[in-house]
């Protein structure tokens, strides 16, 4: 059983879906728990997984307060009991917690003495000293701790993470992008960014870079794909107000959450990931590379492992809209460089970040953990 923290179709969700398809195709009887209904549920069901709607206890930023901690501890016993009951009923051979911020899967696996694999996708620097307290808890309740990049693994200090740890990069279905349309030729240079609307994702930096590029003569338009988490609608409005203040009303389109991002990759000449905080990997980077689009990303975290600067993409300092604007201007004006980066990125994504490679490594990991 895989325990997951979302029922949406953002990066980690799409990666889970790829894994589910591959695991089922290889004969795994797969169950997945998600905390709510959402578009991922139907996709997982169509892939052949059995889906359960259960709260796995997700350690979100809201718990970094007295009220958040109290609410967490109040709901934890019932949520854990539900997972325990499911594990005992179905007699799972292995529990796989699919993100680092889920607690319930590990606790339930420990209570039922079921082998547990904990996969970390995120760099949890905002939790500060709490991460140091979290580390021994993770090791105690896991037979293996998987990180999706070396940057994710490096955030842990205890030696046990080297002994129990392994790195399995996320992978995407390469065949899905074989027929991606080539860059369109248009009067406007088109950019796309994809991700949840949140301050750490840097959409405000992206908007400032766009305005500066326009001031330097680039005739552009941009698509911002994604929406806020929960009811944090105020941040979406802040971004729209910033776009208006910068004179981008007729240049930037906020298209909200989309179940399919490939059409927006096909629309664009350039893909940008403006995150101001290091991220574990960023599956959309791989999707853009696989689609044959040049990528600008901020240096740090997993992005710096995926992209070799100026060979298969461009890396810029986090939060630096001047550097981002300069990179946008250069790639808008230099088609040869843009296509060279796009070609290099596609080759790398196919070679190292395919779904097939990821599935083989996951199955091998499961087999070793179950027989130990």
N, C-alpha and C positions, 0 to 999 in steps of 0.2 A: 504494500500500500504506500502510495506517495501522499504526503501531507503538504498541502500548498496554502498560500496565504491570500489568494485572490481568485475571483471568477471572471476577471476582465481579459483583455487580449493585448496587454502591453508586452514588453520584451520578455520578462521571465515567464509570463503566461504562454507566450507563443513557443518559447523554448520547451516548456513542459509538454505542450501539445506535440511538438516534434518527437520528444522522447517517448511519449505515450504511443504514438503511431508505430515507432520503431520497436518498442518493447512488445506490443501486442503482435506485430508481424513476426516477431521471433518466438512466439509461443508463451509469453508471460501472461498469466491471469492477473490483470492489473485493476486495482481499485485506487481511486483518487478521492481525497477529501478536500473540499473548498468551503470557505466560511459563509457563502451566500450564493444565490442564483446570479447568473450573468452569462454573457456570450460564450465563455470558455466551457460551460457545462455541456451545451449542445455539441460543441466541437469534440470534446473528450468522449462523449457518448457515441458520436459517429465514428470515432477512432477505435471503438471497441472496449473502452474502459468503463468500469462501473463507478458511478459518481455518487458520493455521499455529501450532503450539506451539513457540515459540522464545524463549530467554531474551534480552531486549533490553539487558541490563545496566542495572539500576535503581539509581539513586543514593539509597539509603535512609539513615535515621539511623545504621544499624549501621556505615556506612563512616566515621563520625566517630571512628574509633579506629585504632590501628596495625593490629590484626588485621583490621578491616573493610577498610582500604585494601589490605592485602596480598591478601586474598581477592578483592577487586574486580579488581586487576591480574592475578591468576593466571587468572581465568576470562574476562577481557575478550577476549583474542585468539581463542579458539575461538568464543565467542558472536558476535563480529563477523564472523568467517569464515562462520558459518552464514547470517547475514543477507546478506552479500555474495554467497554462492552462490545464494541464493534470488532476489535482485535480478537477477543475471545470467541466471538461468534463465527468469524471467518477463518480463524487459525492461519493467519498470515505467516509466511516464512521470513519476511523482512519488512521493516518500516523504513521509509526514506523520507526524511524531512527536507523539503526542497528549497527552503530559504533560511537564512540565519536568524530571522526574527520570530520564528515559530517555536514555541516552547512545548506545547501540549503533546506533540507527537513523540518527542524524546521521553517525556515523563511517562506517558502511557506505555511506550515500548519497554521502559525499565520496569514498570509495575507488572507487566505480563511476561517479562524475561524473553522478549522478542528481539532478535538482532536489529540494531539500529544504525543507519547511515545518516549523517547530518551534512547537508550540502550548503555551503555559504556562497552567496552571489553578490553580497554587498560589502562595502567598506564602511564600517560602523563607527567612524571617528566621532560622530556627534554624541555617542554614548560615553565617551571619555573613560573615567575610572570604572564605570559600571561594566565595561567590556572586560577589564581585568578580573572582576568578580565572576563574570560569565564564563571565562575560559575553563576553569576546572569543572564547572557544571557540564559543559559541552563534552569534555573528554570523558568524564565519568559515565555519561549516558550514551556514548557512541563507540561502535567498533571501528568505524572509519569516519574521518572528517574530510569531505571533498571541497576543494575550492575551484572556482571556475577560471581563475588566473593566479599567477604568482603574486600579484599585488594584493589579492584578497587573502592569500595564505600568510603574507608578510605582516599582516596586522596583529597576528597572534604571537605572544612572547614565550609561552610555555613550550618546553622541549617535546612534550607529548604530541603536539600538532605536527611535528616532523615525523614521529614514529607512526602515528595513525593517519597522517595526512596524505592526500594525493591531489593532483591537479587534473581535472577533466574539463577542457574548454567546452563552452556551449557550441552547439552545431546547428546548422539550418539546412533545410532540404535544397540542395543545389539545383535539382531539376526544375524546381518551381520558378527559377529565375532565368532559365535558358532562353525563354522567348520574350524577355523584357525588351521593350521598344528602345531603339537608340535615342539619343538626345534629340529633341525637337528643335527645329530652327525657328526662331520667333524674334519679334522686335525686342522683346524683353528677356533678360537673363533671369532664369527662374531658380529659386532656392527652396529647399524643403528642410524642415526640422521636425522630428517626431519625439514625443515624450510627454509624460504627465506634466501639467502646468504646476510648477512649484519653484520657489526661489532658488533652490540648489541646482535646478535644471538650466538656469541661465537664459531663459527666453528674453529677459530684459536686456541682457548684454547683446543678444542677437539683434534685437530691434535697434539698439544704438549703433551697431555695426552697419546695419542696412542703411540707416539714415546717413551715416558718414560716407558709405560707398556711393549713394545717390548724389551727395554733394560733390563727389569726385567724378561725376559724369557717367555712372553706371545706370543704365535703364533697366531696372529690375522689378520683380515681384516675388512674393514669398508666401509659402503655405506653412502655417503652424498647426501641426496635427497633434491632438491630445487634449485632455481636459483635467480639471482639478480632481483631487481625491475627496470623496464624500461631499460635504456641503460647503467646501471652502471656496465659494463662488467669488468672494471678494478679491482673491488674487487674479482671477481671470479678468475682472473689471479693471484692476490696476494695470494689467498688461495692455488692455484695449485703450485705456486712457493715455498710457505712455505712447502707444503707437499713434494716437491722434495728435498728441503734443509734438511728436517728431515729424508730423506731416505725412504719415504712412497709411492714412485711411484707405487710399485707392491702390496701395501697393501690397498690403499684407492682409491675408485672409486667415482668420481663425476658423478652422473647419471642425473643431471638436474631436471627440473620440471617434476613431474609425476602425471597424473590424478588419478592413483590408487596407494596407498602406502601400501596396505595390503601385496602384494608380498614381499615387502622389510621388513615388520614386520615378515613375515614367514621365511625369510632368516636368521634372526638374533637370537642370543642368549641373547642379551642385547640391550636395547634402551637407548639412552642418549640425554638429553636436556641440552646443555651447555650455555644457555643464561647468559650474564653478567649483564643484566639489568632486574629488576622485570617485569614480564609480567602478564597480567590479569588472564590467566588460562593456555592456551596451549592445544588445543583440541587433538594434537597428543599424549600428555601424556595419555589422556583417551583412545585413540585408541590403544596405546601400552599396557596399562593395560588390556583392554578388550580382547586383543589378547593373553593374558597370557604370557607377556614378562616382566621380571624384568626391572625396570626403575631407572636410575640415573638422578636427576635433580638438578638444583641449587636452594638453599633455598631463599625464597623471593617471593613476589607476590602470585598469585594463586596457584603455585606449592606447596607451604607450606601448603595450605589448603587441597589440594588433597592427598598429600602423608604424611603419618605418618612415620617419619624416622625409618628405620630398622624394620618396621612392614609390609609395603606394597610397599617399595621402599627405595632409599637412597637419602638423601639431602646433598649437599656439598656447601661450600662457593662459591659465584659467582667469576669467573675469576681465580680460584685456580686449575691450571692443575695438581699440585702435589696431591691434594686431589682427583681429578677426576681419576688420574692414580691409586691411592691406591684403590679406590672403584672398578675400572675395574679389577685390579689384584685380589682383594679378591673374586669378583663374578665369575671370570674366573676359579679360583682354588677351589671354594666352590659351587658345584652343588646343594647341599642340601639347602643352604641359598638362592641361586638364585631362585630355584623353590618355596621356601616358600614365598619369596617376590612376585613372579609372581602370585602365587595363591591368596595371600592376596589382591593384586592389582586388580585382576579380580573380586573378590567378592565385593570390595568397588565400583568399577566402575559400576557394574550392579545394586547395591543397591541405589546409590546416583546420578549417572550421566547418566541415561538412557534417550533416546529420549522421551519416554512416559511421564516421570515426567516433563520434560521441556515443552512439548506441553500443558499438563494440566494447568500448571502455566501460560503460555502465554495466553491461551484462557480465563482463569479466569481474568487475568489482563485486557485484551481487553474488556471483558463484563462490568467490573466495570467502566472503563474509558468512554465507550460509553454512559452509562446510567447516568453518573454524571451531 
